[in-house]
Amino acid sequence: MNARWQSEPKIDAAVRLLSKTVDELKFMENVEMGLRVYGHKTQHVPGEQDCDDTQLLVRIGKGKNIAITNALKKIKPKGTTPIARSLERAAEDFPPSKNARNIIILITDGIEACDEDPCAVSKALQKKGIILKPFIIGIGVDPSYKSTFECVGNYFDASKEEIFEQVLDIVISQALNNSTVQVDLLNAKGESYYSDVAMTIINEKSGETVHRFVHTMNHMGNPDTLTLDPLITYKLRVHTIPEVVSENLRIQPGQHNHWKVNVPQGKLNISFSGGRVNYDGIQCRITKKEDCELTHYQEFNSTEPFISGVYNIEIPTDPVTYLTDIEIKEGELNNVVIPSPGNLNLRVSGSGFGGIFTDKPNGGKLVKKFTEGNPSGRYILQPGKYKVVFKSRQAKQTIYTFEKEFTMTSNGTVNIEF
């Protein structure tokens, strides 16, 4: 900071312009300031680094502009650049408050000099919600070092004195001003079309929920507007079926922003072909074709919107009904109809073992298993060919295993007695 920067040393230009900004902020409501400096106490000696050379000169509070400007006039650059440790200590400088926005503006002409990791420190502090993403103003920093700072926070390169003043104004504006955003839920044509969908806005660094609300069109027919902090990077979860997630969302400070999310939707209805159905509370398991993870459970005889695409449906009938490649198109209703089941009335004189099997090649599949009790009762089965296999508990030879074949039709009834 002792090197010359056009007309004067960097430290003199920085102190002069920063003092001017601090003086202007004294009129701002709900703004408290403090000052931490580093590399000002221990004289730098090649090969020796005082990485603890960082100090809070002015505690954070209201009306501290005079104290800060006086402290700035007294500091002299002497030592090294312990950025990571200064960030850690600065996080401890903020008074405890649930509603405050803790902002760090770091001004430097060099990179980390103590073999520590400012990026890791910054990310950890943001994730804990202690600070928002810091602002870093580089004063005549080598352009090749830019990537070193971008992971720490919002980096601004001030290569000249006049640019430093402009950058400082931009940083202060972004730090203090809230901005607005509206979420445009787009159809396949790219038009803002959908609404009345639950959404969650999340602080991507900390994972905390910022807003949870139902998307609403205002009286002008436009998506309602939210006021958000421009310093935070957000994640948006749109709770459609399946959910649509947008990450790394930023907003331009002082502007009205648009977050555009593609959510083209059609509708799915699942029902039986007709007649009285005795299944109770049946729910269909729906997955995306390319993904085996559960997308949604949908009840029978209900209609629900889905993101357009191709799905597989598993219906817990007896036996289970599997439907594949069910396409849902935007703006259309796909009415999926499966045959209504029939009823098997089974009457057995005593307890025993066995079950109901589908009558298909390779032995078919077990649909219902009989345990030790009496299996008499009514069984709801999908249309098809079946076999009932039964052996009395008292029978001691396999030759006393009985089989009966039957065909079940939709809404039909079959009576079997052993």
Buried (B, 14 or more C-beta within 10 A) or exposed (E): BEEEBEEEBBBBBBBBBBBEBBEEBBEEEEBBBBBBBBBBBBEBEEEEBBBBBBBBBBBBEEEBBEBBBEBBEEBEBBBBBBBBBBBBBBBEBBEEEEEEBBBBBBBBBBBBBBEBBBBEBBBBBBBEBBBBBBBBBBBBBEEEBEEBBEEBBBBBBBBEBEBBBEBBEBBBEBBBEBBBBBBBBBBBEEEBBBBEBEBBBBBBBBEEEBEEEEBEEEEEEEBBEBEBBBBBBBBBBBBBBBBBEBEEBBBEBEEEBEBEBBBBBBBBBBBBEEEEBEBEEBBBBBBBEEEEEEBBEBEBEEEBBBBBBEBBBBBEBBBEBEBEEBEBBBEEEBEBEBBBBBBBEBEBEEBBBBBBBBBEEEEBEEBBEBEEEBBBEEBBBBBBEBBBBBBBEEBEEEEEBBEBEBEBEBBBEBEBEB
